[in-house]
Amino acid sequence: MGKYLNPGVMSFQQVLNSEIYVDKTGLISYINSLVNTEQRYACVLRPRRFGKTIAANMLTAYYGKGESRQLFTGRMIAEREGWEQYLNHFDVLRVVMTDFIKGGRNVRESLEKMQKRIIRDLKRQYPEVDYYDEEDLIQSLSDVYEEKETQFVIIIDEWDAVFRACKEDKDGQKIYLDFLRDWFKDQEYVALVYMTGIFPIKKYGQHSALNMFDEYSIITPMQLAPYTGFTEEEVKNVCDKYGRDYNKVKEWYDGYDVMDVVPPDPNYEMQKVTGSEMKPNHYSIYSPLSVVKAVSTGMIQNYWNKTENYEALAEYIRMNYDGLKESVALLMDGGKVGVNISSYQNDMTSFRGSNDVLVMLIHLGYLGYHADTREVFIPNNEILDEFKTSTESDEWAETLKSFRKSCELLEATWNCNEEKVARILEWFHDSAENRTYHSEEALSYAIQMAYYAGQKYYTTIQELDSGKGYADLVYLPSPKCPDKPALLIELKYNKSAETAADQIRNREYMQKLEHYKGNLLIVGVNYNRDADAGDDEYKHHTCRIEKA
């Protein structure tokens, strides 16, 4: 037994000795199905505090040569047929990358240091092997395999350390990825590679040095969905066992929505006849560390900030990308924001806009993700508390003020309070870029910003074609908010709000929204463009709201 080669069972034994233990040994059953297949490369990605290291220690204890049967007897895995197939069957290499790769340290030298330490363990375990090059890890593993016919399970914790600790060292990152590729890919001594981390595998252009890996992330956990964190049933059981209020725990720590794969349909022919289809299972996932802390102490509070400085979140959400702060304000109000997860470059520096920042926050655990709707959201009160702390600085004051105004505008619109709607729209229009104040584009932009809070309830459509013209702005209530009225907004200047409302009726814009009849508001907006600066009518807005 060495530090890196077959390090033993103590780390997992300590987990089992803990007061609160949730049995996740069922994970082993799926991982066993990957051994010595083309899918034997697994990269498991989770935020901090989601049990990645515990799972790695469990697999180390299960696969490593030694004796660990007693740790798994009576556990979930022991109920599965053939569970002993790979028990204590392999030599396990267990490496934590943060032990070697740290900020400011040369990546190449760090990898050389790691190789020397692992090779030292190999030579102690197999001193009789004829090592061709005692400084080359890949060659040394091949030598052991050829002479001893033993395969290795390689377990790498914090695989993405180089991308977090050496953010700007692009050359070092490429060296690291190429090293991992050479270490693992198509090597006969590899029975399984199991890597954990936070961020997906970095790609350069369309090329990835580690394209043989399947990635099981918090966005697409696939078969590992129920092992992403604690499931709802597991949390209920823990709360029942320790006499804790499950509803309070749920309110504070629930919210991460993940789904597994679409299962094979044994009745495929019947499916074609009936038109039915198999669907993936959804799991409501909790942060394990927060649940354990809350249940063991009996105190419902923010445990996230015990492991993460709030500045980590504040640093990202203060980035100067168009719409990012407004999106954060909407999220803090309970709204959802659409994202494109495919555009993210899989690191902490290559941001091309607010979308990339939001996707990174999913991987960090600050946002949840609905795969069905492709939207992000703040998952629970614990994370909301982090956002509130991170937006307390003066630089957020104007953004949050604007969002509160937007919420007021929505309420005033729903209540048909024309004077208040006009006053708030005037405030937003005054906040728009003065150089383009007197343009329809600026007015449209200002009104869209004014109704920004409406994204929580609406889908926005610009220039809706009615056949006789184009409605300027249409807000359609989302399926989850059928009680909210649809909004049909027409913009004018130097005319009147009544003229704007008349145009909606005369050009039959409402026919496109016939199914919203009885739950539709016509909103006509006008402002005086040409009034002199000293005139009471200067930049004055009026509004007409009618029910239809």
VOGU-3710 file (C-alpha; in Angstrom, 3 decimals, decimal comma):
1> mgkylnpgvm> 0,000/0,000/0,000  1,385/3,410/-0,990  0,347/7,021/-0,912  -0,852/6,923/-4,520  -0,910/3,211/-5,423  -3,611/1,289/-3,542  -3,805/3,884/-0,747  -6,232/1,756/1,253  -9,681/2,197/2,734  -9,172/4,645/5,604
11> sfqqvlnsei> -10,577/7,680/3,790  -13,809/5,857/2,971  -13,904/4,219/6,408  -13,928/7,676/7,982  -16,940/8,575/5,864  -18,764/5,473/7,096  -17,828/6,359/10,679  -19,514/9,756/10,376  -22,719/10,435/12,288  -24,684/11,027/9,100
21> yvdktglisy> -23,973/8,784/6,133  -26,136/8,501/3,016  -25,487/5,290/1,110  -24,376/6,098/-2,435  -22,652/2,773/-3,125  -25,190/2,122/-5,888  -22,913/4,313/-8,002  -20,441/1,425/-8,144  -22,882/-0,696/-10,136  -22,937/1,759/-13,029
31> inslvnteqr> -19,189/2,426/-12,908  -18,590/-1,340/-13,057  -20,450/-1,404/-16,367  -17,793/0,917/-17,824  -14,762/-1,160/-16,846  -12,727/-2,362/-19,850  -15,164/-0,916/-22,380  -14,831/1,953/-24,823  -16,696/4,026/-22,219  -14,132/3,428/-19,483
41> yacvlrprrf> -13,231/7,137/-19,344  -15,577/9,007/-16,979  -15,256/12,684/-16,065  -17,652/13,498/-13,212  -18,264/17,216/-12,693  -19,947/18,797/-9,672  -19,758/22,034/-7,677  -17,835/22,026/-4,421  -19,605/20,371/-1,481  -21,417/17,842/-3,679
51> gktiaanmlt> -19,540/14,704/-2,578  -17,044/14,250/-5,430  -14,146/13,321/-3,143  -16,271/10,947/-1,060  -17,276/9,077/-4,224  -13,640/8,923/-5,367  -12,595/7,513/-1,979  -15,409/4,943/-2,156  -14,275/3,726/-5,583  -10,672/3,595/-4,363
61> ayygkgesrq> -11,723/1,355/-1,493  -13,838/-0,859/-3,744  -11,434/-1,433/-6,644  -8,094/-1,315/-4,853  -6,160/-4,450/-3,952  -6,526/-5,215/-0,287  -9,582/-6,149/1,761  -12,665/-3,945/1,848  -15,540/-6,423/1,652  -16,711/-5,504/5,154
71> lftgrmiaer> -17,193/-1,874/4,125  -19,678/-2,760/1,386  -21,498/-5,737/2,888  -24,996/-4,635/3,814  -24,771/-1,543/1,628  -26,860/-0,770/-1,449  -24,245/-2,166/-3,837  -24,348/-5,565/-2,116  -27,981/-5,925/-3,206  -26,970/-5,805/-6,874
81> egweqylnhf> -26,248/-9,010/-8,755  -22,565/-9,535/-9,492  -21,470/-6,718/-7,186  -18,241/-8,526/-6,233  -17,011/-8,804/-9,825  -14,325/-6,128/-9,445  -14,094/-5,937/-5,648  -10,374/-5,493/-4,735  -9,541/-6,564/-8,284  -7,299/-3,784/-9,590
91> dvlrvvmtdf> -4,302/-1,715/-8,723  -5,697/1,749/-8,040  -3,823/4,978/-8,648  -5,431/7,743/-6,592  -4,209/11,274/-7,293  -5,452/14,666/-6,068  -4,230/17,195/-8,622  -4,307/20,140/-6,230  -1,446/18,461/-4,346  0,760/19,202/-7,339
101> ikggrnvres> -0,746/21,988/-9,429  -0,927/25,308/-7,650  -1,011/28,925/-8,760  2,422/30,234/-9,715  3,922/26,766/-10,068  5,246/25,620/-13,446  2,849/23,036/-14,889  5,543/20,937/-16,537  7,559/20,736/-13,320  4,411/19,883/-11,342
111> lekmqkriir> 3,670/16,944/-13,651  7,264/15,709/-13,410  7,028/15,808/-9,620  3,759/13,855/-9,683  5,227/11,184/-11,966  8,235/10,666/-9,706  6,041/10,128/-6,658  3,757/7,644/-8,391  6,711/5,755/-9,890  8,244/5,482/-6,425
121> dlkrqypevd> 5,074/3,702/-5,249  5,173/1,438/-8,310  8,759/0,399/-7,634  7,982/-0,364/-3,986  5,024/-2,528/-4,993  6,766/-4,177/-7,949  10,549/-3,952/-7,357  11,260/-6,936/-9,581  9,881/-5,302/-12,741  12,455/-4,294/-15,335
131> yydeedliqs> 11,652/-0,590/-15,730  12,835/0,806/-19,056  12,700/4,461/-17,971  12,182/5,131/-14,270  11,269/8,754/-14,882  8,508/8,041/-17,397  5,177/7,196/-15,724  3,462/5,972/-18,880  6,337/3,654/-19,762  6,555/2,386/-16,171
141> lsdvyeeket> 2,846/1,520/-16,057  3,242/-0,315/-19,361  6,217/-2,244/-17,929  4,177/-3,354/-14,903  1,249/-4,355/-17,072  3,400/-6,415/-19,449  5,214/-8,300/-16,690  2,469/-8,629/-14,071  -0,657/-8,576/-16,290  -2,275/-6,180/-13,852
151> qfviiidewd> -4,502/-3,357/-14,977  -5,034/-0,049/-13,255  -8,031/1,948/-12,180  -6,894/5,575/-12,221  -8,860/7,964/-10,028  -8,076/11,663/-10,415  -9,662/14,136/-8,001  -9,796/17,857/-8,915  -8,691/17,128/-12,464  -9,365/20,759/-13,480
161> avfrackedk> -7,016/22,269/-10,890  -4,763/23,701/-13,585  -7,667/25,697/-15,062  -8,613/27,136/-11,675  -5,122/27,730/-10,250  -3,354/28,728/-13,487  -6,139/30,617/-15,273  -3,868/32,595/-17,575  -1,293/29,889/-18,331  -2,717/28,709/-21,665
171> dgqkiyldfl> 0,504/26,919/-22,649  0,553/25,065/-19,330  -3,065/24,049/-19,787  -2,297/22,527/-23,205  0,722/20,687/-21,787  -1,506/19,285/-19,048  -4,254/18,121/-21,420  -1,749/16,477/-23,741  -0,150/14,695/-20,784  -3,499/13,306/-19,634
181> rdwfkdqeyv> -4,295/12,156/-23,158  -0,985/10,278/-23,444  -1,405/8,816/-19,966  -4,878/7,398/-20,580  -5,904/7,100/-24,213  -5,753/3,626/-25,796  -3,479/2,325/-23,031  -4,021/-1,377/-22,334  -3,079/-0,941/-18,690  -6,159/1,283/-18,194
191> alvymtgifp> -9,243/-0,590/-16,957  -11,002/2,611/-15,883  -10,307/6,311/-15,502  -12,569/8,214/-13,110  -11,887/11,953/-12,913  -13,703/14,502/-10,774  -13,785/18,268/-11,062  -15,963/21,327/-11,444  -15,478/22,414/-15,040  -15,954/20,477/-18,288
201> ikkygqhsal> -12,960/19,453/-20,363  -11,363/22,454/-22,039  -11,585/22,476/-25,822  -9,361/24,454/-28,153  -11,447/25,347/-31,187  -13,156/22,147/-32,275  -10,381/19,958/-30,864  -10,268/18,287/-27,485  -7,226/16,369/-26,301  -9,523/14,268/-24,077
211> nmfdeysiit> -12,330/13,467/-26,484  -12,486/9,869/-25,245  -14,127/10,990/-21,975  -17,832/10,969/-21,265  -18,695/13,954/-19,096  -21,282/13,592/-16,334  -21,871/17,197/-15,288  -24,481/18,913/-13,161  -25,976/20,105/-16,461  -26,006/16,658/-18,130
221> pmqlapytgf> -25,393/14,036/-15,418  -26,892/11,240/-17,533  -26,839/7,907/-15,678  -25,257/9,514/-12,620  -28,168/11,918/-12,027  -29,281/10,349/-8,697  -25,664/10,488/-7,477  -25,208/14,193/-8,248  -26,134/15,084/-4,663  -28,692/14,022/-2,053
231> teeevknvcd> -32,066/13,147/-3,565  -35,361/14,277/-2,077  -36,074/10,816/-0,679  -32,634/10,614/0,928  -33,082/14,012/2,594  -36,526/13,040/3,887  -35,068/9,876/5,402  -32,248/11,787/7,101  -34,670/14,385/8,482  -36,999/11,670/9,798
241> kygrdynkvk> -34,121/9,820/11,428  -32,840/12,900/13,245  -36,169/14,581/13,942  -35,623/17,627/11,736  -38,240/19,685/9,891  -37,969/18,505/6,302  -39,936/21,451/4,896  -37,447/23,944/6,317  -34,530/21,931/4,955  -36,223/21,782/1,559
251> ewydgydvmd> -36,860/25,531/1,478  -33,224/26,318/2,154  -31,262/23,629/0,317  -33,435/22,086/-2,419  -33,641/23,315/-5,994  -31,075/21,701/-8,296  -33,039/19,958/-11,042  -31,225/17,197/-12,944  -32,385/14,460/-15,269  -30,973/11,138/-16,376
261> vvppdpnyem> -31,074/9,499/-19,810  -34,093/8,376/-21,808  -34,389/4,663/-21,001  -34,664/2,026/-23,737  -38,303/1,250/-24,455  -39,044/-2,493/-24,401  -42,319/-1,762/-26,156  -40,870/0,240/-29,025  -43,271/-1,171/-31,618  -46,242/-0,265/-29,414
271> qkvtgsemkp> -44,728/3,189/-28,929  -44,804/3,774/-32,694  -48,492/2,826/-32,774  -49,607/4,881/-29,757  -47,294/7,848/-30,260  -46,138/7,607/-26,656  -42,502/8,056/-25,754  -40,157/7,255/-22,904  -38,925/10,246/-20,926  -35,965/10,740/-18,605
281> nhysiyspls> -36,424/10,876/-14,854  -36,018/14,202/-13,082  -34,345/14,419/-9,680  -34,520/17,233/-7,180  -30,989/17,439/-5,793  -29,706/18,936/-2,522  -26,200/20,031/-1,579  -24,946/17,193/0,671  -22,729/19,339/2,895  -25,465/21,864/3,661
291> vvkavstgmi> -27,984/19,133/4,509  -25,532/17,308/6,770  -24,630/20,533/8,584  -28,249/21,602/9,006  -29,430/18,189/10,203  -26,503/17,589/12,565  -26,659/21,070/14,159  -30,395/21,684/13,910  -29,682/25,179/12,544  -31,038/26,260/9,177
301> qnywnkteny> -28,578/28,802/7,823  -26,171/29,542/4,985  -23,383/26,946/5,086  -22,256/27,759/1,564  -20,237/30,753/2,700  -18,283/28,538/5,066  -16,507/27,009/2,073  -16,733/29,823/-0,490  -15,931/33,485/0,013  -18,816/35,585/-1,268
311> ealaeyirmn> -16,284/37,552/-3,317  -15,996/34,517/-5,614  -19,562/35,116/-6,752  -19,333/38,910/-6,624  -16,310/38,833/-8,934  -18,259/37,149/-11,720  -21,617/38,898/-11,514  -20,026/42,363/-11,546  -18,487/41,673/-14,966  -19,340/44,426/-17,418
321> ydglkesval> -21,413/42,482/-19,933  -24,633/43,877/-21,354  -27,638/42,523/-19,521  -25,704/40,541/-16,892  -26,652/42,689/-13,912  -30,251/42,906/-15,099  -30,326/39,108/-15,404  -28,984/38,772/-11,852  -31,687/41,128/-10,569  -34,345/39,063/-12,362
331> lmdggkvgvn> -32,937/35,830/-10,941  -32,931/37,266/-7,424  -36,617/38,071/-7,875  -37,354/34,409/-8,580  -37,208/34,664/-12,357  -35,500/32,464/-14,918  -33,087/33,390/-17,700  -32,503/31,440/-20,911  -28,934/30,279/-21,607  -27,014/28,518/-24,361
341> issyqndmts> -24,799/25,963/-22,644  -22,976/24,996/-25,861  -21,171/28,329/-26,260  -19,239/28,158/-22,980  -15,474/27,680/-23,441  -15,042/25,545/-20,308  -12,726/27,774/-18,326  -12,758/30,793/-16,024  -11,339/33,435/-18,372  -12,724/33,028/-21,919
351> frgsndvlvm> -16,003/34,902/-21,480  -17,712/36,286/-24,564  -20,769/37,706/-22,850  -23,224/37,368/-19,994  -24,361/33,932/-21,248  -20,927/32,415/-20,576  -20,874/33,837/-17,050  -24,288/32,361/-16,293  -23,256/28,924/-17,594  -20,096/29,018/-15,487
361> lihlgylgyh> -22,234/29,808/-12,416  -24,194/26,596/-13,090  -20,978/24,572/-12,862  -19,992/26,421/-9,692  -23,373/25,617/-8,132  -24,599/29,204/-7,872  -27,373/28,569/-10,409  -29,645/25,662/-11,181  -30,472/24,611/-14,747  -33,678/23,286/-16,326
371> adtrevfipn> -32,643/21,133/-19,283  -36,205/21,077/-20,647  -36,541/24,868/-20,872  -32,806/25,706/-21,072  -33,143/28,271/-18,305  -31,112/29,101/-15,220  -32,500/30,056/-11,823  -31,367/30,562/-8,235  -32,053/27,157/-6,687  -32,756/27,895/-3,022
381> neildefkts> -32,591/30,326/-0,108  -29,008/29,449/0,733  -27,765/30,524/-2,696  -30,125/33,521/-2,754  -28,444/34,628/0,463  -25,097/34,490/-1,369  -26,441/36,658/-4,184  -27,859/39,184/-1,713  -24,496/39,429/0,031  -22,680/39,784/-3,290
391> tesdewaetl> -24,909/42,652/-4,464  -24,695/44,862/-1,383  -22,044/47,168/-2,857  -22,894/50,638/-4,199  -22,314/49,567/-7,797  -25,484/47,465/-7,636  -27,700/50,246/-6,290  -28,799/51,612/-9,668  -29,421/48,172/-11,188  -31,572/47,033/-8,269
401> ksfrkscell> -33,406/50,370/-8,229  -34,235/49,956/-11,922  -35,465/46,430/-11,325  -37,737/47,560/-8,505  -39,104/50,238/-10,831  -39,713/47,569/-13,461  -41,690/45,495/-10,954  -43,750/48,606/-10,105  -44,394/49,145/-13,807  -45,756/45,645/-14,236
411> eatwncneek> -48,131/46,045/-11,299  -49,284/49,435/-12,562  -49,885/47,992/-16,048  -51,895/45,070/-14,699  -53,924/47,533/-12,599  -54,468/49,808/-15,645  -52,934/52,742/-13,780  -52,191/54,866/-16,848  -50,654/57,831/-15,035  -48,192/55,688/-13,079
421> varilewfhd> -47,247/53,641/-16,156  -46,519/56,850/-18,091  -44,460/58,254/-15,221  -42,325/55,116/-14,872  -41,834/54,765/-18,629  -40,700/58,386/-18,699  -38,155/57,591/-15,975  -36,783/54,659/-17,975  -36,712/56,648/-21,200  -34,774/59,389/-19,433
431> saenrtyhse> -32,268/56,703/-18,391  -31,710/55,657/-22,009  -28,813/56,902/-24,124  -29,521/60,627/-24,694  -27,807/60,670/-28,093  -30,532/58,403/-29,475  -33,369/59,654/-27,308  -35,465/60,919/-30,198  -35,763/57,661/-32,122  -38,263/54,838/-32,211
441> ealsyaiqma> -35,433/52,390/-31,612  -34,429/54,165/-28,388  -38,042/54,330/-27,230  -38,518/50,617/-27,941  -35,277/49,743/-26,151  -36,216/51,882/-23,151  -39,637/50,244/-22,870  -38,156/46,754/-23,150  -35,769/47,628/-20,331  -38,671/49,088/-18,373
451> yyagqkyytt> -40,569/45,809/-18,642  -37,456/43,706/-17,948  -38,994/42,215/-14,803  -41,707/40,829/-17,044  -39,348/38,086/-18,237  -40,378/36,251/-15,092  -43,891/35,954/-16,513  -43,702/36,653/-20,256  -42,158/35,847/-23,604  -41,326/39,011/-25,535
461> iqeldsgkgy> -42,056/39,351/-29,264  -40,930/42,420/-31,224  -42,661/43,547/-34,417  -45,459/40,959/-34,465  -46,870/40,727/-38,024  -50,643/41,113/-37,998  -51,083/41,131/-41,762  -51,976/44,843/-41,754  -48,902/46,055/-39,937  -46,542/45,217/-37,127
471> adlvylpspk> -47,324/45,459/-33,442  -44,324/47,082/-31,745  -44,097/44,893/-28,645  -46,086/41,879/-27,486  -45,721/40,142/-24,132  -47,240/36,655/-24,019  -47,713/35,014/-20,607  -45,715/31,839/-20,068  -47,643/28,568/-19,582  -46,825/28,766/-15,857
481> cpdkpallie> -48,491/32,197/-15,576  -51,847/31,854/-17,394  -53,432/34,354/-14,992  -51,261/37,197/-16,304  -52,779/39,253/-19,135  -51,094/39,379/-22,521  -49,739/42,858/-23,296  -49,921/44,481/-26,751  -47,883/47,693/-26,783  -47,818/50,324/-29,531
491> lkynksaeta> -45,325/53,218/-29,440  -45,816/56,722/-30,834  -44,261/60,166/-30,549  -45,708/63,604/-31,231  -49,188/62,085/-31,463  -51,203/60,688/-28,564  -51,538/57,523/-26,493  -55,090/57,230/-27,783  -53,770/57,224/-31,364  -51,443/54,362/-30,480
501> adqirnreym> -54,309/52,390/-28,930  -56,539/53,133/-31,943  -53,880/51,767/-34,305  -53,887/48,464/-32,427  -57,639/48,141/-32,990  -57,814/49,557/-36,513  -55,073/47,347/-37,883  -56,537/44,306/-36,111  -53,368/43,446/-34,218  -55,555/41,634/-31,699
511> qklehykgnl> -56,621/38,979/-34,182  -53,223/37,342/-33,803  -53,962/37,062/-30,087  -57,566/35,919/-30,360  -57,129/33,137/-27,818  -56,121/35,751/-25,211  -59,463/37,541/-25,597  -60,684/38,640/-22,202  -57,163/38,466/-20,834  -55,438/41,055/-23,028
521> livgvnynrd> -54,340/44,617/-22,325  -53,823/47,166/-25,086  -51,126/49,649/-24,063  -50,642/52,801/-26,149  -47,581/54,936/-25,336  -46,707/58,394/-26,669  -44,190/61,114/-25,848  -43,631/64,610/-27,129  -40,372/64,716/-29,002  -40,271/68,325/-30,173
531> adagddeykh> -41,219/70,270/-27,045  -38,629/72,752/-25,832  -36,466/71,863/-22,858  -38,213/74,444/-20,671  -41,686/73,310/-21,661  -43,788/71,202/-19,273  -44,359/68,812/-22,183  -40,605/68,206/-22,717  -40,048/64,436/-22,889  -43,532/64,029/-21,417
541> htcrieka> -45,077/60,534/-21,748  -48,723/59,577/-21,806  -50,330/56,160/-21,694  -53,642/54,595/-22,609  -54,550/51,123/-21,322  -57,645/49,221/-22,430  -58,885/45,731/-21,692  -59,717/43,575/-24,702
//
